[in-house]
Amino acid sequence: MHHHACLGDGSVAYSLGRIEIMDDATVAQEAYLCTGTHDFESSARELQTGGILIGYSAFVGARAFVLPGIQIGDGAVIGVCSVVTKDIAPHAIAAGNPALVIGRIGDFE
């Protein structure tokens, strides 16, 4: 966690891989950052890990779920209860399951 980064009440940072939360970024209450999964194509179901990066001033909404290997760009906003399965570009607004980009910061002014 970097300067002024925040993990909200009840959030989980399941750190089998590196999790980096940049300056001024917020991970809201009960969000889940998950760096581990399994290879379901294999009968042995081997563990797979991937780091998560939450960019500068990004915001991950309450109860959102971020999968392994994801990068959330600087200033991006993730809506509540979203499931982030792909990288999110800087300043994008993404929501849903799976999370889709629904706008960009500044589009609604």
C-alpha positions as CSV (number, residue, x, y, z in Angstrom):
1,M,0.0,0.0,0.0
2,H,1.3,3.4,-1.0
3,H,0.7,6.9,0.5
4,H,-3.0,7.6,1.4
5,A,-4.1,4.2,0.0
6,C,-7.1,2.7,1.7
7,L,-8.5,-0.8,2.3
8,G,-12.1,-0.4,3.6
9,D,-13.7,-2.2,6.5
10,G,-14.1,-5.9,5.8
11,S,-12.2,-5.9,2.6
12,V,-10.0,-8.9,1.8
13,A,-6.6,-8.8,0.1
14,Y,-6.0,-12.5,-0.6
15,S,-2.3,-12.2,-1.3
16,L,-0.9,-15.4,-2.9
17,G,0.6,-13.0,-5.4
18,R,1.6,-9.3,-5.2
19,I,-1.1,-6.7,-4.5
20,E,-0.1,-3.1,-5.0
21,I,-2.4,-0.3,-4.1
22,M,-1.0,3.0,-5.4
23,D,-1.2,6.5,-3.9
24,D,-4.7,7.8,-3.1
25,A,-6.4,4.6,-4.3
26,T,-9.4,3.3,-2.3
27,V,-10.6,-0.3,-2.0
28,A,-14.1,0.1,-0.4
29,Q,-15.7,-2.0,2.3
30,E,-16.0,-5.7,1.7
31,A,-14.3,-5.7,-1.7
32,Y,-12.2,-8.8,-2.4
33,L,-8.8,-8.7,-4.2
34,C,-8.1,-12.3,-5.1
35,T,-4.6,-13.3,-6.4
36,G,-5.2,-17.0,-6.6
37,T,-7.2,-19.5,-8.6
38,H,-6.8,-23.0,-10.0
39,D,-6.3,-24.6,-13.4
40,F,-9.7,-26.2,-14.0
41,E,-8.5,-27.7,-17.2
42,S,-6.2,-29.9,-15.2
43,S,-7.4,-32.9,-13.1
44,A,-4.9,-31.8,-10.4
45,R,-6.4,-28.3,-10.3
46,E,-2.9,-26.7,-9.8
47,L,-2.8,-23.4,-8.0
48,Q,-2.3,-20.3,-10.3
49,T,-1.5,-16.9,-9.0
50,G,-1.3,-13.4,-10.5
51,G,-0.7,-10.0,-9.0
52,I,-3.2,-7.2,-8.8
53,L,-2.4,-3.5,-9.3
54,I,-4.8,-0.8,-8.3
55,G,-3.7,2.5,-9.9
56,Y,-3.2,6.0,-8.5
57,S,-6.5,7.5,-7.3
58,A,-8.5,4.5,-8.5
59,F,-11.6,3.5,-6.6
60,V,-12.9,-0.1,-6.2
61,G,-16.5,-0.1,-5.0
62,A,-18.0,-2.0,-2.1
63,R,-18.2,-5.7,-2.5
64,A,-16.4,-5.7,-5.9
65,F,-14.3,-8.8,-6.7
66,V,-11.0,-8.4,-8.6
67,L,-9.5,-11.5,-10.2
68,P,-5.8,-12.5,-10.3
69,G,-3.6,-10.7,-12.8
70,I,-5.8,-7.6,-13.1
71,Q,-4.6,-4.0,-13.4
72,I,-7.0,-1.2,-12.7
73,G,-5.7,2.0,-14.3
74,D,-5.0,5.3,-12.6
75,G,-8.2,7.2,-11.7
76,A,-10.5,4.3,-12.8
77,V,-13.7,3.6,-10.9
78,I,-15.2,0.1,-10.3
79,G,-18.9,0.0,-9.5
80,V,-20.3,-1.7,-6.4
81,C,-20.6,-5.5,-6.6
82,S,-18.7,-5.7,-9.9
83,V,-16.6,-8.6,-11.0
84,V,-13.4,-7.4,-12.7
85,T,-12.2,-10.1,-15.1
86,K,-10.1,-7.9,-17.5
87,D,-7.8,-5.0,-17.1
88,I,-9.5,-1.6,-16.7
89,A,-8.0,1.4,-18.6
90,P,-7.1,4.6,-16.8
91,H,-10.1,6.9,-16.0
92,A,-12.6,4.3,-17.1
93,I,-15.8,3.6,-15.2
94,A,-16.6,-0.1,-15.1
95,A,-19.5,-2.0,-13.6
96,G,-21.3,-5.3,-13.7
97,N,-20.6,-9.0,-13.8
98,P,-18.4,-9.2,-15.7
99,A,-17.4,-5.6,-15.3
100,L,-17.7,-3.6,-18.6
101,V,-16.6,-0.1,-19.2
102,I,-19.7,2.1,-19.1
103,G,-18.0,5.5,-19.4
104,R,-15.0,7.6,-18.6
105,I,-14.4,10.1,-15.9
106,G,-15.6,13.4,-17.2
107,D,-18.3,11.9,-19.5
108,F,-21.1,12.8,-17.1
109,E,-20.3,16.5,-16.4
